[in-house]
Amino acid sequence: MLDRLIPAHVRWFIDSEYDNVNFEADLVFMMIITGAILTILAFPFMNRSKLYQDFCRWIDEKRALPDGLEWRLVSGLTGMMLLINTFSGDFVAPNIEINHPTGLWIALTAQTIVALLLLFHISYSISGALILVALVPTVILIPLEVTIDYAAELVSLSLALIFIGPSISRVDRAIFEATGWEWQSLRQYALPTVRVGVGLTLITLALHNKLLDPAPSMAFIAEHNWNFFPMIGMDFVSDLNFVLFAGITEMLIGVAICFNQIMRWATILIALLLTTTLLILGYGELVGHLPLFGLGILFVLKGGGSFDGLFPKDELIVISDESMETIEIPPVATEP
């Protein structure tokens, strides 16, 4: 069943024009929504469960990779994706179109530079900074309905590369030390930053391509009959219900990853979904998701990280016009 869910980036595989479609609040709709609410409520209990905690401890005990190798894998796969896109004439993704020849040449040149820096592990921080700089004109020139699918992932990955760079790259360390920037504490924020970004990306894709506007996914279903429910005797599940089911599933995985709940299980599930869809859709699905496969390995091996260091002693300072209060923040249960 997992191989028949709609791919996250459905707009890679359909035309830009499609009929308007809206969900119907039928019995199946209510069942799916109810199931989603119950699943979200169950996340904290699943995260604290002995089964999941034992799984995390087993991963931590068995993990025996050189320090920083996971980030080098993420870097290499990201660089590979960008370089393949350059050879294909695509900037970042197939559905991002730059119609001005000079603008496209500049974009592809910048993309190639970043790709080589990442692929050959020359500099992570410079690469991250260049991606952030390139995003500014991209957001201005490209319609928001296109860039919104990629913004959270690219921004978070860029920041994570900047944070992790000095810890695994002599070039980046030299840059930080020459400028007098303190870099030792930045490493701990790389993992949770990209984790939140990936979670937000999945939530955005679910909302943008399926839940708020099911039309793109319905257009995909019209070309690729992926509704497996009738095949298992559930004829009452329509294609529209299936789009809702796929969108809710994607959103739930995004919520779990974003909020560090059953993080490793959620990552394994999305990895299975991506693997099976790429086996069906082929090359285009593989290239666009290369960084996610690297991040998936990172998340499974390292977990989701934590922003605890941002608020020393678990305190949050709240400033108002009349007074300053210190509010104790109770610890939130996350995975090891």
C-alpha positions as CSV (number, residue, x, y, z in Angstrom):
1,M,0.0,0.0,0.0
2,L,2.8,2.4,0.8
3,D,4.0,2.4,-2.8
4,R,0.7,3.7,-4.0
5,L,0.7,7.0,-2.1
6,I,0.9,10.2,-4.1
7,P,4.4,11.7,-4.4
8,A,5.0,14.8,-2.4
9,H,6.0,17.0,-5.4
10,V,3.0,16.1,-7.6
11,R,3.6,19.3,-9.6
12,W,6.7,17.7,-11.1
13,F,4.5,15.2,-12.9
14,I,1.5,17.1,-14.1
15,D,0.6,20.0,-16.4
16,S,0.1,23.4,-14.9
17,E,-3.6,23.5,-15.9
18,Y,-6.2,21.3,-14.1
19,D,-9.8,21.4,-13.0
20,N,-10.8,22.9,-9.6
21,V,-11.8,20.2,-7.1
22,N,-13.0,20.4,-3.5
23,F,-13.3,17.8,-0.8
24,E,-16.7,16.5,0.3
25,A,-17.5,16.0,4.0
26,D,-18.7,12.4,3.6
27,L,-18.3,9.5,6.1
28,V,-14.9,8.5,4.8
29,F,-13.7,12.2,5.1
30,M,-14.8,12.3,8.7
31,M,-13.1,8.9,9.5
32,I,-9.8,10.2,8.0
33,I,-9.9,13.5,9.9
34,T,-10.8,11.7,13.2
35,G,-8.0,9.2,12.7
36,A,-5.6,12.1,12.1
37,I,-6.6,13.9,15.3
38,L,-6.3,10.7,17.3
39,T,-2.8,10.0,15.8
40,I,-1.6,13.5,16.8
41,L,-2.9,13.0,20.3
42,A,-1.1,9.6,20.5
43,F,2.3,11.0,19.4
44,P,3.6,11.9,22.9
45,F,2.6,8.5,24.3
46,M,4.2,6.7,21.3
47,N,7.3,8.8,21.8
48,R,7.6,7.8,25.5
49,S,6.8,4.1,24.8
50,K,9.3,1.5,25.9
51,L,9.2,0.1,22.3
52,Y,10.3,3.3,20.8
53,Q,12.8,4.3,23.5
54,D,14.4,0.8,23.2
55,F,14.6,1.2,19.4
56,C,16.4,4.6,19.8
57,R,18.8,3.1,22.3
58,W,19.5,0.2,20.0
59,I,20.3,2.6,17.1
60,D,22.6,4.7,19.4
61,E,24.5,1.6,20.6
62,K,24.9,0.1,17.2
63,R,25.9,3.3,15.4
64,A,29.6,3.3,14.7
65,L,30.2,5.8,12.0
66,P,33.0,8.4,12.0
67,D,32.0,11.7,13.4
68,G,30.5,14.0,10.7
69,L,30.1,11.3,8.1
70,E,26.3,11.7,8.0
71,W,26.6,15.4,7.3
72,R,29.2,14.7,4.5
73,L,26.6,12.3,3.0
74,V,23.9,15.0,3.1
75,S,26.4,17.4,1.5
76,G,27.4,15.0,-1.2
77,L,23.9,14.0,-2.2
78,T,22.8,17.7,-2.2
79,G,25.7,18.6,-4.4
80,M,24.9,15.7,-6.7
81,M,21.3,16.8,-7.1
82,L,22.3,20.4,-7.9
83,L,24.9,19.3,-10.4
84,I,22.4,17.0,-12.2
85,N,19.9,19.8,-12.3
86,T,22.5,22.1,-13.9
87,F,23.2,19.6,-16.6
88,S,19.4,19.3,-17.1
89,G,19.0,23.0,-17.3
90,D,16.9,23.1,-14.1
91,F,17.4,25.6,-11.3
92,V,16.7,23.7,-8.0
93,A,13.6,21.9,-9.3
94,P,12.0,21.1,-12.7
95,N,8.9,23.3,-12.0
96,I,11.0,26.4,-11.2
97,E,11.2,28.3,-14.5
98,I,13.5,31.3,-15.2
99,N,12.5,32.7,-18.6
100,H,15.3,35.3,-18.9
101,P,18.4,33.7,-20.6
102,T,20.9,35.8,-18.6
103,G,19.1,35.2,-15.4
104,L,19.0,31.4,-16.0
105,W,22.7,31.4,-16.8
106,I,23.6,33.3,-13.6
107,A,21.3,30.9,-11.6
108,L,22.8,27.8,-13.1
109,T,26.4,29.1,-12.6
110,A,25.7,29.8,-8.9
111,Q,24.1,26.4,-8.6
112,T,27.1,24.7,-10.1
113,I,29.5,26.5,-7.7
114,V,27.4,25.4,-4.7
115,A,27.2,21.9,-6.1
116,L,31.0,21.6,-6.5
117,L,31.6,23.0,-3.0
118,L,29.3,20.4,-1.5
119,L,30.2,17.5,-3.7
120,F,33.9,17.8,-3.0
121,H,33.4,18.8,0.7
122,I,35.3,22.1,0.2
123,S,33.1,24.3,2.3
124,Y,29.7,23.8,3.9
125,S,29.2,27.2,5.4
126,I,30.0,29.1,2.2
127,S,27.6,26.8,0.3
128,G,24.8,27.4,2.9
129,A,25.4,31.2,2.7
130,L,25.3,31.1,-1.1
131,I,22.0,29.2,-1.1
132,L,20.5,31.8,1.2
133,V,21.7,34.6,-1.0
134,A,20.3,32.9,-4.1
135,L,17.0,32.4,-2.5
136,V,16.3,36.2,-2.2
137,P,16.0,36.9,-6.0
138,T,14.4,33.5,-6.5
139,V,11.5,34.4,-4.1
140,I,11.2,37.8,-5.8
141,L,11.2,36.5,-9.4
142,I,9.4,33.2,-9.0
143,P,5.7,33.0,-8.0
144,L,5.2,32.1,-4.4
145,E,3.0,29.2,-5.3
146,V,6.1,27.5,-6.7
147,T,8.8,28.5,-4.2
148,I,6.6,27.8,-1.2
149,D,7.2,24.0,-1.7
150,Y,11.0,24.4,-1.3
151,A,11.5,27.4,1.0
152,A,11.5,25.7,4.4
153,E,13.8,22.8,3.3
154,L,16.3,25.1,1.5
155,V,16.5,27.7,4.3
156,S,16.9,25.1,7.1
157,L,19.4,23.1,5.2
158,S,21.4,26.2,4.4
159,L,21.5,27.3,8.0
160,A,22.4,23.7,9.1
161,L,25.3,23.7,6.7
162,I,26.5,27.0,8.1
163,F,26.2,25.7,11.7
164,I,27.9,22.4,11.1
165,G,30.6,23.6,8.7
166,P,33.3,24.7,11.2
167,S,33.1,21.4,13.0
168,I,33.9,19.3,9.9
169,S,35.7,21.6,7.5
170,R,39.0,23.3,8.0
171,V,38.1,26.0,5.5
172,D,34.9,26.9,7.4
173,R,36.7,26.8,10.7
174,A,39.4,29.2,9.4
175,I,36.7,31.6,8.1
176,F,34.9,31.6,11.5
177,E,38.2,32.0,13.5
178,A,39.4,34.8,11.2
179,T,36.2,36.8,11.6
180,G,36.1,36.1,15.4
181,W,32.8,34.3,15.3
182,E,32.2,31.7,18.0
183,W,31.4,28.5,16.3
184,Q,31.8,25.7,18.9
185,S,28.2,26.0,20.1
186,L,26.6,26.2,16.6
187,R,27.0,22.5,15.9
188,Q,24.2,21.5,18.2
189,Y,21.7,23.6,16.3
190,A,22.4,22.1,12.9
191,L,20.4,18.9,13.5
192,P,17.2,20.4,15.0
193,T,17.2,23.3,12.5
194,V,17.1,21.0,9.5
195,R,14.7,18.7,11.3
196,V,12.2,21.5,11.7
197,G,12.7,22.5,8.1
198,V,12.0,19.1,6.7
199,G,8.9,18.7,8.9
200,L,7.6,22.1,7.7
201,T,8.3,21.1,4.1
202,L,6.2,18.0,4.4
203,I,3.4,19.9,6.1
204,T,3.6,22.6,3.4
205,L,3.6,20.0,0.5
206,A,0.6,18.2,2.1
207,L,-1.4,21.5,2.5
208,H,-0.4,23.1,-0.8
209,N,-0.6,20.1,-3.1
210,K,-3.3,18.0,-1.5
211,L,-5.3,19.3,1.4
212,L,-6.0,23.0,0.6
213,D,-6.0,22.4,-3.1
214,P,-6.6,18.7,-4.1
215,A,-6.8,19.6,-7.8
216,P,-3.1,18.9,-8.6
217,S,-3.2,15.5,-6.9
218,M,-6.5,14.7,-8.7
219,A,-4.8,15.5,-12.0
220,F,-2.0,13.2,-11.0
221,I,-4.5,10.4,-10.1
222,A,-6.2,10.9,-13.5
223,E,-2.9,10.0,-15.2
224,H,-1.6,7.4,-12.6
225,N,-4.3,5.3,-11.0
226,W,-2.7,4.9,-7.6
227,N,-5.9,4.6,-5.5
228,F,-5.3,1.1,-4.1
229,F,-8.4,0.9,-1.9
230,P,-10.7,-0.6,-4.5
231,M,-8.1,-3.3,-5.1
232,I,-8.5,-4.4,-1.4
233,G,-12.3,-4.4,-1.5
234,M,-12.8,-0.8,-0.2
235,D,-14.7,0.5,-3.3
236,F,-16.3,3.3,-1.1
237,V,-13.0,5.1,-1.0
238,S,-13.0,7.5,-3.9
239,D,-10.0,9.1,-5.6
240,L,-10.8,12.3,-3.7
241,N,-10.8,10.4,-0.4
242,F,-7.5,8.8,-1.4
243,V,-6.0,12.3,-2.0
244,L,-7.2,13.3,1.5
245,F,-5.7,10.1,3.0
246,A,-2.3,10.7,1.2
247,G,-2.3,14.4,2.3
248,I,-3.1,13.6,5.9
249,T,-0.5,10.9,6.0
250,E,2.2,13.3,4.7
251,M,1.1,16.0,7.1
252,L,1.2,13.6,10.1
253,I,4.8,12.5,9.2
254,G,5.7,16.2,8.9
255,V,4.2,17.0,12.3
256,A,6.1,14.1,13.9
257,I,9.4,15.1,12.4
258,C,8.9,18.9,13.1
259,F,8.1,18.3,16.7
260,N,10.6,15.5,17.3
261,Q,7.9,12.9,18.1
262,I,8.7,9.3,17.1
263,M,11.3,11.0,14.9
264,R,13.1,7.9,13.8
265,W,10.0,5.9,13.0
266,A,8.5,8.8,11.0
267,T,11.8,9.1,9.1
268,I,11.8,5.4,8.2
269,L,8.2,5.7,7.0
270,I,8.8,8.6,4.7
271,A,12.0,6.9,3.4
272,L,9.8,3.9,2.5
273,L,7.3,6.1,0.8
274,L,10.0,7.9,-1.2
275,T,11.8,4.7,-2.2
276,T,8.7,3.0,-3.5
277,T,7.4,6.0,-5.4
278,L,10.8,6.5,-7.1
279,L,10.8,2.9,-8.1
280,I,7.5,3.6,-10.0
281,L,8.1,7.2,-11.2
282,G,11.8,6.7,-11.9
283,Y,14.7,9.2,-12.4
284,G,12.9,12.5,-11.8
285,E,11.7,11.4,-8.4
286,L,15.1,10.1,-7.4
287,V,17.1,13.2,-8.4
288,G,14.8,15.7,-6.6
289,H,14.9,13.7,-3.4
290,L,18.6,12.9,-3.1
291,P,19.1,15.3,-0.2
292,L,16.1,13.9,1.7
293,F,17.7,10.4,1.5
294,G,20.8,11.8,3.1
295,L,18.8,13.6,5.7
296,G,16.8,10.5,6.4
297,I,20.0,8.6,7.2
298,L,21.1,11.5,9.4
299,F,17.8,11.5,11.3
300,V,17.7,7.8,11.9
301,L,21.2,7.6,13.2
302,K,21.3,10.9,15.1
303,G,17.6,11.5,16.1
304,G,16.1,15.0,16.0
305,G,18.4,17.0,18.1
306,S,17.3,19.8,20.5
307,F,17.2,23.6,20.8
308,D,17.6,23.3,24.6
309,G,20.8,25.4,24.6
310,L,18.9,28.5,23.4
311,F,17.2,28.8,26.8
312,P,19.8,28.1,29.6
313,K,18.4,26.5,32.8
314,D,15.0,25.9,31.1
315,E,14.0,29.5,31.6
316,L,12.2,31.9,29.3
317,I,12.5,35.7,29.8
318,V,9.2,37.5,29.0
319,I,9.5,41.3,28.8
320,S,6.4,43.4,29.1
321,D,5.8,47.2,29.5
322,E,5.3,46.9,33.2
323,S,7.6,44.2,34.4
324,M,10.0,41.4,33.6
325,E,9.0,37.9,34.5
326,T,10.9,34.6,34.5
327,I,8.7,31.7,33.6
328,E,9.8,28.1,34.3
329,I,9.5,25.9,31.2
330,P,8.8,22.3,32.1
331,P,11.0,19.8,30.2
332,V,9.4,18.4,27.1
333,A,9.9,14.7,26.5
334,T,11.8,14.0,23.3
335,E,13.7,11.0,22.1
336,P,17.2,10.3,23.3
